[in-house]
Amino acid sequence: MNDALPKQAILIVNAMSRRGADVFDEARAKLELAGVELIDAIAIDRPEQMDQTVIDAVARAPMVIIGGGDGSLSSNVDFFVGKDTVFAFLPLGTANSFAKTMKMGTDLDSAIDVIANGRRRRIDLGIIDGDYFVNAAALGLSPLIADTVPHKLKRYLGMVGYLIWAARSAFHFRPFRLRVTLDDGRIEKAWATEARIANGTHHGGVELVESQEVDSGEIVIQAVTGKSLWGLAWSWFATLFKLSGRERTTTEWRGKTLKLEARPQQKISIDGEIAARTPVTVCIAKGAIEVAAPHE
């Protein structure tokens, strides 16, 4: 099977992302130097322009390169479903979790090398109530941080800014009662401080769902169970530093279609952007799109 990537593409950069405005000209020049012929290159500086620009690009290019953070990638991946256009991306956000899930470097040169010299790879997408996403969603403390973090703190301090705001947000957070209905109708219940809905391995820039693959054909719900925020902090710490026994800090459920409920009702961040509330139905779209990926 020929898995070579197209050599023609349209570049669309979210100039509102953390690094988008700064690297647009550099990215365009380096892509062309690497042998990618750009049919067009567009910097988006108003949110309302993005959707139609991507739709038009998918209709006229064999590959479309989206430059932005994880939220930009997820909010535009819907337009590639059912199309032959390859989805390529430049990770220009704060955490860049999807790039890490795909085992790509998060610097500009590494991403351009993948687009110029990588391969086509067909991957799954997650779906939450009909909305496609590339990598991971979360409920609990993470959405509280995403929903309240000041834009300037996120833009100028990156992950450090997130950590500062996380410590502040923890004082206002309470655990919730989680209810998961599995494929076979069984119902699982647990107290939780955080839950991740994972198509990929990384969330918040950290590898949290090590058991998942982007072509597994299943969605994973992983919960940090219990009522203690110290337990949540320990789970993150143990996972970040790959400590022995880290898997015992979480509980996982897998399936093709799962129903997720929470009491009290929880907001859900999808790849860093608040986009849903419980209850939701979570599905997997197997082999939904082709992406530009590194060689094995």
N, C-alpha and C positions, 0 to 999 in steps of 0.2 A: 504494500500500500504506500502511495506517495504521501508523505507527511510534510513536504516542503511548504514553507510559508510563502504567501504572495509577496512580490517585490514592489507592488504598488499599494498605497494606503492613503487615508485621510487622517490627519492629526487634529484632535480636538482637545484642548487643554482647559480645564476649569481654573481660570485665573483667580478665582475666589478661594481656592485651596491653599494650604499653608505655604507651598513653594511654587504654585502654578505660575503666577505672574512673573516670578523671578527667572524661571528656567525656560519659558516658551521659546525664545529665539535660540537659545543654546540647544534645546531639544530638536528643533527643526533642522538646524545646521548639522548636528551630529547624526541624525537619522539619514539625511541625504548623503553625508560622508560615508556612512556604513553601507550604502547601496540601496536604501529604501527610497523609491521615487514617490514623493508626496504630491498627490493630485490636488490637495488643498491643505491648508494649515490654518486653524481657527482658534483664537483665544476668546473664551466666553467670560464676560465680566458682569452679566446680569442673569440671574437664575432662570428667568422665564424664557431665555434663548436656548437653553440646553437641550430640551427634549426634541424640538423640531430639527435642530441642527444635527443631532445624532440620527434621527429617523432619515433625514435626507442623505446623510453620509452612508448609512447602511445600504441604501438603495443604489448608490453609484460607485462603490469601491469594494474590492475583494477583501480588504482588511481595514478596520477602523481602529485607531489608537486613541484611547481615552487617557488623558493625563489628569490625575486628581487623587483625592483620598479614597478610602474604602467606601465612604458614603456615595461619592460620585460614581464609582464603579457599579455598585448595587442598583442605584436609581436609574441607570441607563442600560443595564444588561438585558432588561425585558425586550428591548428593540432588536436584539440579536437572535432571540428564540425563533426557531423555524426558518431561519435565513442561512444562506451559504457563507455570509460574511464572517471572517475571523475576528474575534474579539481580542485586541491587544491592549496593553495598558502600561502607563508610566506611573509608578507609585510615588505620589507627591504629597501624601498626607502626613499625619502624625504617627500612627501605629503601623500602617501599611501591612496589615495582617494577611490580606489575600496574597500579596507577593511572597510572604514568608510561607504561607500554606503551599504555594506553587514552587517553593524551594528556589526562588529568585533572590538575587541581591536587591537591596532597596535603594541603591544609589543609581543615578541617572545612566551612567555608562553600562552598568550590568543589565539594566532593563533594555537599553537599546541593543545590546549584544544579543539578547534573547529574541527581540523582534526581528533583527537582521539575520540571525544565524540559528535560531531555534527551530522548533517543530510544531505542527498542528497537534493538538491534543483535545479529544472530546471529553468533556467533564459534565458532572451533574450540577444542578442548581437547587437550592432550597426554595420552598414556596411557603409563605405565611398568608393565609386567606387570599390566595390568588396573586400575591406580590412576590416576584422572583428576587432572590438575593444570592450573592456569589459565595459568601464565606460563613458568617456567623451572626446570630442575633442573641440578645440577652435580656433577662429581666432580673430585677433586684437592685443592687447597689450601682452597677454599671450604667443603667439607663438614668438613674438619678444624677449621676455625675455628668453624663452626656447632655441631659436636659437643662442643667443649671450652670455648667462651666462657662465663664466669661470668654467671649470669642478672642479677645486680645491675649488672655492668659494662655489659651490653647495655641494661638498662632505664634507667639513669640517664645514660649517656654517648652512647647511640645510635650513630651512624656513627663517632664518634671512638673509642668503645669497641671497635668492630669493628676499626678500623685499628690500635689499640694491640695487640689480641690477634693480629691478622694478622702483625704483625712478630715477635711471640713464637713463633707457630706455624710460621713459615717455617723456623726452625732445626731442626724435627723432621720436615720434609717431604722426600719423595723423589719424583722423576719416575716415571712408569709407562708401560708399553707398551700402546697403545690399538689395538683391532682393531674395525673397523666393517664389517658385512655389509650391503650396499645392496639395494634392491628387486630388482635384476636378478641378484643372487647374487654380484656382484663383492665382493672383500674388500680393504679399505684398512687399512694398518698405519702407525703413527707413534708415536714417543716424544712424550709430552705432560706438561705440568705442570698443566693444567686442561682440562676439557671441559665445555661447556654443552649442555644438551638444551633447545631453545628453541621454545616456542609463541609467545612474545612477544619484544619487543626488549630489554627491560631485565633486568639481573641485578645484585643488590647495589646497586640504586638508580642504576646507570649503564647507558646505552645501549650494549650490547656487540654485539648481533646486529642491525645496522642493516638487513639484507636481509630480515628476517622481518616478516610481517603476521599478525594473529590470525585472518584468514580466508583464508589462502593455500592451505589444503588439504594442506599438507606440514609435516613436522617438520624442524627443522634441528639437526644436531650440529656444533658449532663447537669446535675444539680449538686451544689455544695449544701449538704443537708445539715440540719440542726438549727439552733436559734442564736448562736454566738457569733458576733462579728470577729472575735478573736479567732474562731474556727475558720472563718472566711479568709482572714489575713494569713493564717497558717497554711491554708490550702494553696493560696497564691504563692506564698514563700516556698513551700515544699515543691510545688510544680516548677516554679521559676528556676530553682537550683537543682532540680531533678533528684530530690532526696528519696531514699528508699521508703516505700510505703505511701507515697503520695496519692496512689490510686484509692487508698482507703478514706481519703477526705471527700470523695465524691461518689455519687450513684449515677449510673447511666442506663438509659432505655433507648432501644433502636427500633426502627420500623420504616415503612413506606408512607404511612399516614397516621399521625398521632394527634390527639386532641389535648390541648394544654389549658388548664384553668388555674386560677390563683385567688386566694382570699387573704387580705383584701385584693381587689383588682390591681394589676400591675401594668405599667407602661413597658413597651418592648422597644429596645434600640436595635435597628437592623443595620449592621455594619457601621455602627457609630451614630446613626440618625434615628431619633424617635419617630416610629412609623406605624405602630400598632398598639393595641391593648388586649389583655386577656379578657375573655376566652378566645383562643384561636385554634384553627386547624393547621397543622404543619405537615407538609408533604415533601417528597423528593421528585424532581424532574430528571429522570435518568438520561444522561447523554444529551443534555438540552442544547449545548453550544460547543463550538470549537474555539479554543483559545491559543494564543502564542505562548508556548511553554519551553523551558529548557530541555535539552537532550538528557536522557537518563544518565 
